[in-house]
Amino acid sequence: MTAPTPALLDQAEPQPPAPAGAEDREVGAEVAAEGDGEDDGGQTHDPLLRTLYLLEHRTALSRDGDTLVVSVPERPAVRLPIHRLHQVLAFGETSLSSGAIALCLQNAVPVMILSGRGRYFGVIDPLRTESVSLQREQFRTFDDEPRCLQLACGFVQGKIANSLCMLRRWVRHRPLPGADDVLDRMRLAQARAGRVSNVAELRGVEGAAAAAYWQALGELLPQKWRFAGRKRQPAPDPVNSMLSYGYTVLYYNVLTLIMARGLNPHLGFMHRPGRGHHALASDLMEEFRAPVVDALVFDMAANRRVELDDFSWPEAADEPCLMSAQARRKLINAFERKMNSTLEHPQFGVVLDYRRIIDGQVLQLVNVLHGQAASYIPFVMRA
């Protein structure tokens, strides 16, 4: 059996919130980065997940009836009806009233709590008990090594294919010495990812592809960014800082879609469960790292949408490069524009935004676990 049809994706799609009003767009400019997506024809559509980002320190979130009230010192308070939201991401020193938390729980709006730099502290989410049978199948698959490996191979093949696609696009417009060699190394890794015998071997293949990819990206970006490859904990330069922050936001968007479908987010098939780690979110975001986060970070750095003075450089080797509040807002807004942008699905031929495509991949995994689809087919972009 093949992947689910477009009709099945549409049929099972979570109900989108109401269209944005003027007050939402004001919040989008000040506190939250959310808004209507726009396709190439200029038609707007409702975002699948309307997200409230609380980015400013000392932001307070309270409740007034069925409305959330966002208060920032020395700014007018902003009111958001709860039916306009699907998730809240609270960064840094924000305060949430018990009434605001209760309103979110009553309306199944998860609240993610993170540090100002994006470190995860926890999630406030209503207890979901309607998906026991699905999670039983998820645990059975986790214990079935061949099935587990099959899913993991799909995630990695999708990741490498989309990284390769983005690299091809970038080298069309910027010279890259040895581009053919880099592309060949990544094609070889993509082919090998479908022939491995265990997950450890698969991680080695993924690592080889990543090494070639990040080396090429470093050569494509202007030298002033000092990007010498992917590094984290701490991020030593602005590009790594933006990548880490962007991956964090993508991770929590995927997490919300996973929980909405009733899957256990802690139980992954490639990434291992760990304390505070939603391994399945890490699995399912792999295909979307390059076309969503890497693409927007490359655009911001290469096209001067951010500058060096938007960052605080580390003074010691064990210190991170930090984004300014302005840079974080720019990245969040770029992320929302990317997620709400539309493209023709390469497998189904229908026009969808990225969140609906990700939700389709989550639903496809659900179908595989239930035995309604034979295998997981990764989302792969057209070159």
C-alpha positions in Angstrom: 0.0 0.0 0.0 1.3 3.5 -0.8 1.2 6.7 1.3 -2.2 8.1 2.2 -4.1 10.0 -0.5 -4.6 13.8 -0.4 -8.2 13.2 0.4 -7.3 11.3 3.5 -4.9 14.0 4.6 -7.6 16.6 4.2 -10.2 14.5 5.9 -8.1 14.0 9.0 -6.7 17.5 9.3 -7.1 19.2 12.6 -9.5 22.1 12.5 -7.7 25.4 11.8 -8.4 28.4 13.8 -10.4 31.4 12.7 -8.7 33.8 10.2 -6.5 36.5 11.7 -7.9 39.8 12.6 -6.2 43.2 12.9 -5.4 42.5 16.5 -3.5 39.3 15.6 -1.4 41.1 13.1 -0.5 43.6 15.7 0.6 40.8 18.0 2.6 39.3 15.1 4.6 42.5 14.9 5.1 42.8 18.7 4.9 39.6 20.7 4.0 36.7 18.4 5.2 35.8 15.0 2.2 34.4 13.4 0.1 35.3 10.4 -1.7 34.2 7.3 0.3 32.2 4.8 0.3 33.3 1.2 0.7 31.1 -1.9 2.3 32.1 -5.2 -1.0 33.3 -6.5 -1.5 35.8 -3.6 -4.3 33.9 -1.9 -4.2 33.7 1.8 -5.0 30.6 3.8 -5.4 29.8 7.5 -2.2 28.5 9.2 -2.7 25.0 10.6 -1.0 26.0 13.9 -1.5 29.6 14.9 1.3 30.1 17.4 1.7 32.7 20.1 5.4 33.4 20.8 6.2 35.1 24.1 9.7 36.5 23.4 10.1 39.5 25.6 11.4 39.3 29.2 8.8 40.1 31.8 5.9 39.3 29.5 2.8 38.3 31.4 0.0 36.1 30.1 -3.4 36.3 31.9 -7.0 35.4 31.2 -10.1 37.5 30.7 -13.1 35.1 30.0 -12.3 33.2 26.8 -9.4 35.6 25.9 -5.7 35.6 26.6 -4.2 38.9 27.6 -0.5 39.5 26.7 1.1 42.3 28.8 4.6 43.7 28.2 6.0 46.5 30.4 5.4 49.9 28.8 3.3 48.6 26.0 -0.4 48.3 25.5 -1.9 45.0 26.4 -2.9 42.7 23.6 -6.0 40.5 23.7 -6.2 37.2 21.8 -9.3 35.0 21.7 -8.3 31.5 22.6 -10.0 30.1 19.5 -7.4 31.8 17.4 -4.5 29.8 18.9 -3.2 26.3 18.6 0.0 26.5 20.7 2.0 28.9 23.0 5.8 29.1 23.1 7.0 31.0 26.2 10.7 32.0 26.1 12.7 33.4 29.0 11.3 35.3 32.0 7.6 35.1 31.2 4.8 34.7 33.7 1.6 32.7 33.2 -1.4 33.0 35.4 -3.3 29.9 36.6 -6.3 31.3 34.7 -4.4 31.5 31.4 -3.0 28.0 31.9 -6.5 26.6 32.6 -7.9 28.3 29.5 -5.2 26.7 27.4 -5.8 23.3 28.9 -9.6 23.6 28.4 -9.0 24.3 24.7 -6.2 21.7 24.1 -3.6 24.5 23.5 -0.2 23.2 24.7 2.1 25.7 26.4 5.9 25.1 25.8 8.2 26.6 28.5 11.7 27.4 27.3 14.7 29.5 28.3 15.5 32.7 26.4 18.0 30.7 24.4 15.5 27.9 23.6 16.4 25.3 26.2 13.4 23.1 27.0 11.9 23.1 30.5 8.6 21.4 30.0 5.2 21.5 28.4 1.8 22.1 29.9 -0.6 19.9 28.0 -4.0 18.3 28.7 -3.9 14.6 29.4 -4.9 12.6 26.3 -6.2 9.1 26.8 -8.1 8.5 23.5 -5.1 7.0 21.6 -4.1 4.0 23.8 -4.4 1.5 20.9 -2.2 3.6 18.6 0.5 4.0 21.3 0.3 0.2 21.9 1.2 -0.3 18.2 3.9 2.4 18.5 5.6 0.4 21.4 5.3 -2.8 19.5 7.0 -1.3 16.5 9.7 0.2 18.7 10.5 -3.4 20.0 10.5 -4.8 16.4 14.0 -4.0 15.1 13.4 -4.5 11.4 10.3 -2.3 11.4 12.1 0.3 13.5 15.0 0.3 11.1 12.7 0.7 8.1 11.1 3.8 9.6 14.5 5.2 10.6 15.8 4.7 7.1 12.9 6.7 5.7 13.6 9.6 8.0 17.3 9.7 7.1 16.8 9.2 3.3 14.3 12.1 3.4 16.8 14.3 5.3 19.7 13.6 2.9 17.5 14.0 -0.2 16.2 17.4 0.9 19.7 18.6 2.0 20.9 17.6 -1.4 18.0 19.5 -3.1 18.8 22.7 -1.1 22.5 22.4 -1.9 21.8 22.0 -5.6 19.7 25.2 -5.5 22.3 27.2 -3.7 25.2 26.2 -6.0 23.2 27.3 -9.1 23.7 30.9 -8.0 27.0 30.8 -6.0 30.3 29.2 -7.0 31.4 26.2 -5.0 34.7 24.6 -5.7 34.4 20.8 -5.9 30.6 21.0 -6.0 30.2 17.9 -8.1 32.3 15.9 -5.6 30.2 17.1 -2.6 26.9 16.3 -4.4 28.3 12.8 -5.4 29.2 12.1 -1.7 25.7 13.0 -0.6 24.1 10.9 -3.4 26.1 8.0 -2.3 25.1 8.5 1.3 21.4 8.7 0.3 21.7 5.4 -1.5 23.6 3.7 1.3 20.9 4.8 3.8 18.5 2.3 2.2 20.9 -0.6 2.6 22.1 -0.5 6.2 21.6 -3.4 8.6 21.2 -1.4 11.8 20.5 2.0 13.2 24.1 2.6 14.3 25.2 2.1 10.7 22.5 4.4 9.6 23.8 7.1 11.9 27.2 6.7 10.4 25.8 7.2 6.9 23.9 10.3 8.1 27.0 11.7 9.6 29.0 11.3 6.4 26.3 13.2 4.4 26.1 15.9 7.1 29.9 16.4 7.0 29.8 17.0 3.3 26.7 19.3 3.5 28.0 21.5 6.3 31.4 21.9 4.7 29.7 23.1 1.5 27.4 25.4 3.3 30.4 27.0 5.1 32.1 27.7 1.7 28.9 29.2 0.2 28.3 31.7 3.0 30.2 35.0 3.2 33.4 34.6 5.2 32.4 37.2 7.7 30.0 34.7 9.3 32.9 32.4 10.3 30.8 29.3 9.8 33.1 26.3 9.8 30.5 23.6 10.2 27.6 22.6 12.5 28.5 23.0 16.1 26.2 23.4 19.2 26.3 23.4 22.9 27.5 26.1 22.7 26.9 27.6 19.3 30.2 29.4 18.5 29.0 31.7 15.7 25.9 33.5 14.4 24.9 30.9 11.8 25.1 28.0 14.3 23.1 30.2 16.8 20.4 30.8 14.3 20.3 27.1 13.2 19.9 25.9 16.8 17.2 28.4 17.5 15.3 27.6 14.3 15.6 23.9 15.0 14.1 24.4 18.4 11.1 26.2 17.0 10.6 23.6 14.3 10.9 20.8 16.9 8.1 22.2 19.0 5.8 22.7 16.0 6.4 19.0 15.1 5.8 18.0 18.7 2.4 19.7 18.8 1.3 17.9 15.6 2.5 14.6 17.0 0.5 15.1 20.2 -2.6 16.1 18.2 -2.4 12.8 16.3 -2.2 10.8 19.6 1.3 9.5 19.2 3.7 9.2 22.2 6.3 11.9 21.4 8.9 10.3 23.7 9.2 7.1 21.7 11.2 7.5 18.5 12.5 5.0 16.0 15.9 6.5 15.1 16.5 8.8 18.1 16.5 7.1 21.4 14.2 8.1 24.3 15.9 10.2 26.9 15.1 12.5 29.8 13.3 15.6 28.5 13.7 14.5 24.9 10.7 14.0 22.6 12.5 11.5 20.3 9.7 11.1 17.8 9.7 14.9 17.2 13.4 14.6 16.4 12.7 11.7 14.0 9.9 13.5 12.1 11.6 16.8 11.8 14.6 15.4 10.0 13.1 15.7 6.5 12.2 19.4 7.2 15.5 20.7 8.6 17.0 21.7 5.3 13.9 23.1 3.4 12.6 25.0 6.4 15.4 26.1 8.9 18.6 25.8 6.8 16.9 27.6 3.9 15.8 30.5 6.0 19.1 30.8 7.9 21.0 30.7 4.6 18.8 33.4 3.2 19.1 35.6 6.3 22.9 35.3 6.4 23.6 35.4 2.7 21.2 38.3 1.9 22.0 40.5 4.9 18.7 40.2 6.6 20.7 40.1 9.8 24.1 41.6 10.4 27.0 40.8 12.7 26.0 43.4 15.3 22.7 41.4 15.8 24.8 38.9 17.8 27.0 38.9 20.9 30.1 36.9 20.1 31.6 34.6 22.8 34.6 35.8 24.8 35.6 32.3 25.8 35.6 28.9 24.1 32.8 27.5 26.4 30.5 30.5 25.8 27.8 30.7 23.2 27.2 33.2 20.5 23.9 34.9 21.4 21.2 36.4 19.2 19.8 39.8 20.0 16.1 40.2 20.7 15.8 41.8 17.3 17.5 38.9 15.6 15.2 36.4 17.4 12.2 38.3 16.2 13.5 38.4 12.6 14.1 34.6 12.7 10.7 33.8 14.2 8.9 35.9 11.6 11.0 34.3 8.8 10.1 30.9 10.2 6.4 31.7 10.2 6.5 33.0 6.7 8.3 29.8 5.6 5.9 27.5 7.4 2.9 29.3 6.0 4.3 29.4 2.4 2.8 26.9 0.0 4.2 24.5 -2.5 2.9 21.6 -4.6 3.3 18.4 -2.8 5.8 16.3 -4.9 3.9 13.0 -4.3 0.3 14.1 -4.3 0.3 17.1 -6.6 -1.8 19.3 -4.3 -0.8 22.7 -2.9 -0.1 22.7 0.8 1.8 24.7 3.4 4.7 23.2 5.3 2.7 22.5 8.5 0.1 20.6 6.6 2.8 18.6 4.8 4.4 17.8 8.2 1.0 16.8 9.5 0.6 14.5 6.5 3.8 12.8 7.4 2.7 12.3 11.0 -0.6 10.9 9.7 1.3 8.6 7.3 3.3 7.3 10.3 0.0 6.6 12.1 -1.2 4.7 9.1 2.0 2.6 9.0 1.7 1.8 12.7 -2.0 0.7 12.3 -1.0 -1.5 9.3 -3.0 0.7 6.8 0.2 1.6 4.9 3.0 -0.8 4.1 6.0 1.6 4.5 6.8 5.2 5.4 7.5 7.3 2.4 9.5 10.4 3.3 8.7 13.9 2.0 11.2 14.7 -0.7 11.4 18.1 -2.5 11.8 18.5 -6.2 15.2 19.7 -7.2 
